[in-house]
């Protein structure tokens, strides 16, 4: 093995990536990184359980009219429906949208229907797509989500005079860890992946100041980035999507190069 290859492998394996993305996507990304020679640990911050509104999902869908709009906000929506309400019928005359590609793919696999999704996989990106494709005045929009979240999406659609309803398909229950779990002398080698503001705030409870000063934080939206800055993270990198493919490329690029320079899928902040 050449010296340059040995140094490259040593540099990659010396990093530790901490993945907080919900299961099963978080577990899959962790496995993929370890197989690629990057030490990765899965640190889920929430357990996902069936939401209070899930039993009435079919009734709500049955009452939708042709050309009403349904929005799937996350992969967990399809995961939880498949687990608890696998015979749910989604009417084909409704317009379906998803915040991201993974959510759209899982919905298609579950229903055989197509959910459109934006190139910029975020609430902001979806709002832009809806404004280009749909007349929202007096349109009914059903948002399938957790017990909270995507408030910007609903509020903006309401301002545009859409009739917005929410359905809590799942709930997130906090997982509490020993605050010392991140105590390490290798904080400069830590790469932490956060894909929602709720995860960032939960992670704050176990995050020492030294980690925020020295570790590399990868986030998947501008909103998380702004919140991270307010919480005094010093090395933040913005990936344009929470898609595992994009996150994997972001992490491996950071490990190999020591900084993120790939313009196609991320932007260094500072």
The 8 nearest C-alpha neighbors of each residue, nearest first, counted from 0:
[[1, 5, 4, 2, 3, 6, 8, 7],
 [2, 0, 4, 3, 5, 6, 7, 8],
 [3, 1, 5, 4, 6, 0, 7, 8],
 [2, 4, 6, 1, 5, 7, 0, 8],
 [5, 3, 7, 1, 6, 2, 8, 0],
 [4, 6, 2, 8, 7, 3, 9, 1],
 [5, 7, 9, 3, 4, 8, 2, 10],
 [8, 6, 4, 10, 5, 9, 3, 11],
 [7, 9, 11, 5, 10, 6, 12, 4],
 [8, 10, 6, 12, 7, 11, 13, 5],
 [11, 9, 7, 13, 8, 12, 6, 255],
 [12, 10, 8, 254, 13, 9, 37, 14],
 [11, 13, 37, 9, 14, 10, 36, 38],
 [14, 12, 10, 11, 9, 15, 188, 38],
 [15, 13, 188, 12, 11, 189, 38, 16],
 [16, 14, 38, 189, 39, 190, 188, 17],
 [15, 17, 39, 190, 191, 189, 40, 18],
 [16, 18, 191, 40, 39, 41, 190, 192],
 [19, 17, 41, 192, 20, 42, 25, 40],
 [18, 20, 43, 42, 193, 192, 44, 41],
 [19, 21, 25, 18, 194, 43, 24, 22],
 [22, 20, 25, 43, 24, 23, 19, 45],
 [23, 21, 24, 25, 26, 20, 43, 27],
 [22, 24, 26, 25, 27, 21, 20, 28],
 [25, 23, 22, 27, 26, 28, 21, 20],
 [26, 24, 20, 22, 21, 28, 27, 23],
 [25, 27, 29, 23, 24, 28, 22, 30],
 [26, 28, 24, 30, 29, 25, 31, 23],
 [27, 29, 31, 25, 30, 26, 243, 24],
 [28, 30, 26, 32, 27, 31, 39, 41],
 [31, 29, 27, 33, 28, 32, 34, 26],
 [30, 32, 28, 34, 29, 33, 27, 35],
 [33, 31, 35, 37, 29, 34, 30, 39],
 [32, 34, 37, 36, 30, 35, 38, 31],
 [33, 35, 31, 32, 36, 30, 37, 29],
 [34, 36, 32, 33, 37, 31, 251, 30],
 [37, 35, 33, 34, 12, 38, 32, 11],
 [38, 36, 12, 33, 32, 35, 11, 39],
 [37, 39, 15, 33, 12, 16, 36, 14],
 [40, 38, 16, 15, 29, 33, 17, 37],
 [41, 39, 17, 18, 29, 16, 42, 38],
 [40, 42, 18, 17, 29, 43, 19, 26],
 [41, 43, 19, 18, 40, 44, 17, 20],
 [44, 42, 19, 45, 21, 41, 20, 174],
 [43, 45, 174, 173, 19, 42, 198, 201],
 [46, 44, 173, 172, 174, 171, 43, 47],
 [45, 47, 172, 171, 173, 48, 174, 44],
 [46, 48, 171, 170, 45, 169, 172, 49],
 [49, 47, 170, 169, 50, 171, 46, 79],
 [50, 48, 169, 170, 168, 79, 53, 51],
 [169, 51, 49, 168, 170, 167, 53, 52],
 [50, 52, 53, 167, 49, 168, 54, 169],
 [53, 51, 167, 50, 54, 55, 166, 168],
 [52, 54, 168, 56, 55, 50, 51, 167],
 [55, 53, 56, 52, 51, 57, 84, 50],
 [56, 54, 58, 53, 57, 52, 59, 60],
 [57, 55, 59, 53, 58, 54, 60, 52],
 [58, 56, 60, 59, 55, 87, 61, 88],
 [57, 59, 61, 55, 60, 56, 62, 54],
 [58, 60, 56, 62, 61, 57, 55, 63],
 [61, 59, 57, 63, 62, 58, 56, 89],
 [62, 60, 58, 59, 63, 57, 90, 89],
 [63, 61, 59, 60, 64, 58, 57, 90],
 [62, 64, 60, 61, 67, 65, 59, 93],
 [63, 65, 67, 66, 62, 93, 92, 61],
 [64, 66, 92, 93, 67, 63, 94, 90],
 [67, 65, 93, 94, 92, 64, 68, 138],
 [68, 66, 93, 139, 65, 64, 94, 140],
 [67, 69, 140, 94, 95, 93, 141, 139],
 [70, 68, 141, 95, 140, 142, 96, 94],
 [69, 71, 142, 96, 97, 143, 95, 72],
 [72, 70, 97, 143, 73, 96, 142, 98],
 [71, 73, 98, 144, 97, 70, 143, 102],
 [74, 72, 102, 75, 76, 71, 98, 144],
 [73, 75, 102, 76, 77, 101, 78, 105],
 [76, 74, 78, 73, 77, 79, 169, 47],
 [77, 75, 74, 79, 78, 73, 168, 80],
 [78, 76, 80, 79, 75, 74, 106, 81],
 [79, 77, 75, 81, 76, 80, 82, 74],
 [78, 80, 82, 81, 76, 77, 75, 83],
 [81, 79, 84, 77, 83, 82, 78, 85],
 [82, 80, 85, 78, 79, 84, 83, 77],
 [81, 83, 79, 80, 84, 85, 78, 77],
 [82, 84, 80, 81, 79, 85, 49, 53],
 [83, 85, 80, 86, 81, 87, 82, 79],
 [86, 84, 81, 87, 80, 83, 82, 109],
 [87, 85, 84, 88, 81, 80, 83, 57],
 [88, 86, 85, 84, 57, 89, 80, 56],
 [89, 87, 86, 90, 57, 110, 60, 61],
 [88, 90, 91, 87, 60, 110, 57, 61],
 [89, 91, 92, 93, 88, 60, 61, 63],
 [92, 90, 93, 89, 112, 94, 65, 95],
 [93, 91, 65, 90, 66, 94, 64, 67],
 [94, 92, 66, 67, 65, 91, 68, 90],
 [93, 95, 68, 66, 67, 69, 92, 96],
 [96, 94, 114, 69, 68, 70, 93, 115],
 [95, 97, 114, 115, 70, 116, 69, 71],
 [98, 96, 71, 116, 103, 70, 99, 72],
 [97, 99, 72, 121, 120, 116, 125, 122],
 [100, 98, 120, 102, 97, 101, 116, 103],
 [99, 101, 103, 102, 104, 116, 98, 120],
 [102, 100, 104, 103, 99, 105, 74, 242],
 [103, 101, 74, 73, 105, 99, 100, 104],
 [102, 104, 100, 106, 114, 97, 101, 105],
 [105, 103, 101, 107, 106, 102, 100, 108],
 [106, 104, 108, 102, 107, 103, 109, 101],
 [105, 107, 109, 103, 104, 108, 77, 110],
 [106, 108, 111, 112, 104, 110, 105, 109],
 [109, 107, 105, 106, 111, 110, 104, 112],
 [108, 110, 106, 107, 105, 111, 77, 81],
 [111, 109, 112, 107, 108, 106, 89, 88],
 [110, 112, 107, 108, 109, 113, 106, 91],
 [113, 111, 107, 110, 114, 91, 106, 108],
 [112, 114, 107, 115, 95, 111, 103, 106],
 [115, 113, 96, 95, 103, 97, 116, 112],
 [114, 116, 96, 97, 113, 95, 103, 117],
 [115, 117, 97, 99, 96, 98, 100, 114],
 [118, 116, 119, 125, 124, 120, 128, 99],
 [117, 119, 120, 116, 124, 99, 100, 125],
 [118, 120, 124, 117, 121, 239, 240, 125],
 [121, 119, 99, 240, 117, 98, 118, 124],
 [120, 122, 124, 123, 98, 119, 125, 220],
 [123, 121, 125, 124, 152, 126, 98, 149],
 [124, 122, 126, 121, 125, 127, 152, 119],
 [123, 125, 119, 121, 127, 122, 126, 117],
 [124, 126, 128, 122, 117, 127, 123, 98],
 [127, 125, 129, 123, 128, 124, 122, 130],
 [126, 128, 124, 130, 125, 129, 123, 131],
 [129, 127, 125, 131, 126, 130, 117, 132],
 [130, 128, 126, 132, 133, 131, 127, 125],
 [129, 131, 127, 128, 132, 133, 126, 134],
 [132, 130, 128, 129, 133, 127, 134, 126],
 [133, 131, 129, 130, 128, 134, 127, 135],
 [134, 132, 129, 130, 135, 131, 128, 136],
 [133, 135, 136, 130, 132, 138, 129, 131],
 [134, 136, 138, 161, 133, 137, 159, 160],
 [135, 137, 160, 161, 138, 134, 159, 162],
 [138, 136, 161, 160, 162, 135, 139, 134],
 [139, 137, 161, 135, 136, 162, 67, 140],
 [138, 140, 162, 67, 163, 161, 68, 137],
 [139, 141, 68, 163, 69, 162, 164, 67],
 [140, 142, 69, 164, 165, 163, 68, 70],
 [143, 141, 70, 165, 69, 144, 164, 166],
 [142, 144, 166, 71, 70, 165, 72, 168],
 [145, 143, 167, 72, 168, 142, 166, 76],
 [144, 146, 169, 167, 147, 170, 168, 148],
 [145, 147, 167, 170, 169, 144, 50, 148],
 [148, 146, 145, 144, 149, 167, 150, 170],
 [147, 149, 150, 145, 146, 144, 151, 197],
 [150, 148, 152, 151, 153, 122, 147, 72],
 [149, 151, 153, 152, 148, 154, 147, 155],
 [152, 150, 154, 149, 153, 155, 122, 148],
 [153, 151, 149, 150, 155, 154, 122, 156],
 [152, 154, 156, 150, 155, 151, 157, 163],
 [153, 155, 157, 151, 156, 152, 150, 158],
 [156, 154, 158, 157, 152, 153, 151, 159],
 [155, 157, 159, 153, 158, 154, 161, 152],
 [156, 158, 160, 161, 154, 159, 155, 153],
 [159, 157, 155, 160, 156, 154, 161, 153],
 [158, 160, 156, 157, 161, 155, 135, 136],
 [161, 159, 157, 136, 158, 137, 162, 156],
 [160, 162, 137, 138, 157, 135, 136, 156],
 [163, 161, 139, 138, 137, 140, 157, 160],
 [162, 164, 140, 161, 139, 141, 157, 153],
 [163, 165, 141, 142, 140, 162, 166, 139],
 [166, 164, 142, 141, 143, 167, 163, 144],
 [165, 167, 143, 52, 168, 142, 144, 164],
 [168, 166, 146, 145, 52, 50, 144, 169],
 [169, 167, 50, 53, 145, 144, 52, 166],
 [50, 170, 168, 49, 145, 48, 167, 146],
 [169, 171, 50, 145, 146, 48, 47, 49],
 [170, 172, 47, 45, 46, 173, 48, 169],
 [173, 171, 46, 45, 170, 174, 47, 48],
 [174, 172, 45, 44, 175, 171, 46, 201],
 [173, 175, 45, 44, 172, 176, 46, 43],
 [174, 176, 173, 177, 44, 45, 205, 178],
 [177, 175, 178, 174, 180, 205, 179, 44],
 [176, 178, 179, 180, 175, 205, 181, 204],
 [179, 177, 205, 180, 176, 204, 181, 206],
 [180, 178, 182, 177, 181, 205, 176, 207],
 [179, 181, 178, 177, 182, 176, 205, 183],
 [182, 180, 179, 183, 206, 205, 207, 178],
 [183, 181, 179, 180, 184, 207, 178, 186],
 [184, 182, 185, 181, 186, 180, 210, 179],
 [183, 185, 186, 182, 187, 188, 181, 209],
 [184, 186, 183, 187, 188, 189, 14, 214],
 [185, 187, 189, 188, 214, 210, 184, 213],
 [186, 188, 213, 214, 185, 189, 215, 210],
 [187, 189, 14, 186, 185, 15, 214, 190],
 [190, 188, 214, 15, 186, 187, 16, 14],
 [189, 191, 16, 215, 216, 214, 15, 17],
 [190, 192, 17, 216, 16, 217, 215, 18],
 [191, 193, 217, 18, 216, 218, 19, 17],
 [194, 192, 218, 195, 19, 199, 217, 198],
 [193, 195, 219, 218, 241, 20, 192, 198],
 [196, 194, 198, 197, 193, 223, 199, 219],
 [195, 197, 199, 223, 198, 200, 194, 226],
 [198, 196, 200, 195, 199, 201, 148, 202],
 [199, 197, 201, 195, 196, 200, 202, 193],
 [198, 200, 196, 202, 197, 201, 193, 203],
 [201, 199, 203, 197, 202, 198, 196, 204],
 [200, 202, 198, 203, 199, 204, 197, 44],
 [203, 201, 199, 204, 200, 205, 198, 206],
 [202, 204, 206, 200, 201, 205, 199, 207],
 [203, 205, 202, 201, 206, 178, 200, 207],
 [206, 204, 178, 203, 202, 207, 179, 181],
 [205, 207, 203, 204, 202, 210, 208, 181],
 [208, 206, 209, 210, 205, 211, 181, 182],
 [207, 209, 211, 210, 212, 206, 232, 231],
 [210, 208, 212, 207, 211, 213, 186, 214],
 [209, 211, 214, 213, 212, 208, 207, 186],
 [210, 212, 232, 208, 209, 213, 214, 233],
 [211, 213, 209, 233, 210, 232, 214, 208],
 [212, 214, 187, 210, 211, 186, 209, 215],
 [213, 215, 187, 189, 210, 186, 211, 190],
 [214, 216, 190, 234, 235, 189, 191, 217],
 [217, 215, 235, 191, 190, 234, 192, 236],
 [216, 218, 236, 192, 235, 237, 191, 193],
 [219, 217, 193, 237, 194, 220, 238, 192],
 [218, 220, 238, 240, 241, 194, 239, 237],
 [221, 219, 222, 223, 218, 224, 239, 237],
 [220, 222, 224, 223, 225, 219, 237, 218],
 [223, 221, 225, 224, 220, 226, 196, 195],
 [224, 222, 226, 196, 220, 221, 225, 227],
 [223, 225, 221, 227, 222, 226, 228, 218],
 [226, 224, 228, 222, 227, 223, 221, 229],
 [225, 227, 229, 223, 228, 224, 222, 230],
 [228, 226, 230, 224, 229, 225, 232, 223],
 [227, 229, 231, 225, 230, 226, 232, 224],
 [228, 230, 226, 227, 231, 225, 232, 224],
 [229, 231, 227, 228, 232, 226, 203, 211],
 [232, 230, 228, 229, 233, 227, 211, 212],
 [231, 233, 211, 228, 227, 230, 234, 212],
 [232, 234, 212, 231, 211, 235, 213, 269],
 [235, 233, 215, 269, 232, 216, 214, 236],
 [236, 234, 216, 268, 217, 215, 233, 269],
 [237, 235, 217, 267, 268, 216, 266, 218],
 [236, 238, 218, 266, 265, 219, 217, 267],
 [239, 237, 265, 219, 240, 264, 218, 236],
 [238, 240, 219, 264, 265, 237, 220, 119],
 [241, 239, 219, 242, 120, 238, 245, 119],
 [240, 242, 219, 194, 243, 246, 245, 239],
 [241, 243, 240, 245, 244, 246, 101, 100],
 [244, 242, 246, 245, 247, 28, 241, 24],
 [245, 243, 247, 242, 246, 248, 28, 241],
 [244, 246, 248, 242, 243, 247, 249, 240],
 [245, 247, 249, 243, 248, 244, 250, 242],
 [248, 246, 244, 250, 249, 245, 243, 251],
 [247, 249, 245, 251, 246, 250, 252, 244],
 [248, 250, 246, 252, 247, 251, 245, 253],
 [251, 249, 253, 247, 252, 248, 246, 254],
 [250, 252, 254, 248, 253, 249, 255, 247],
 [253, 251, 255, 249, 250, 254, 256, 248],
 [252, 254, 258, 257, 250, 259, 251, 256],
 [255, 253, 251, 11, 252, 257, 256, 250],
 [256, 254, 252, 253, 257, 11, 251, 7],
 [257, 255, 258, 253, 254, 252, 259, 260],
 [256, 258, 253, 254, 255, 259, 252, 10],
 [259, 257, 253, 256, 260, 252, 254, 267],
 [258, 260, 253, 261, 267, 252, 257, 256],
 [259, 261, 262, 258, 267, 266, 265, 252],
 [262, 260, 263, 259, 265, 264, 266, 252],
 [261, 263, 264, 265, 260, 266, 259, 267],
 [264, 262, 261, 265, 266, 239, 260, 238],
 [263, 265, 262, 239, 238, 261, 245, 266],
 [266, 264, 238, 237, 262, 239, 261, 263],
 [265, 267, 237, 236, 268, 262, 238, 260],
 [268, 266, 236, 269, 259, 237, 265, 235],
 [267, 269, 236, 235, 266, 237, 234, 224],
 [268, 234, 267, 235, 233, 236, 266, 232]]
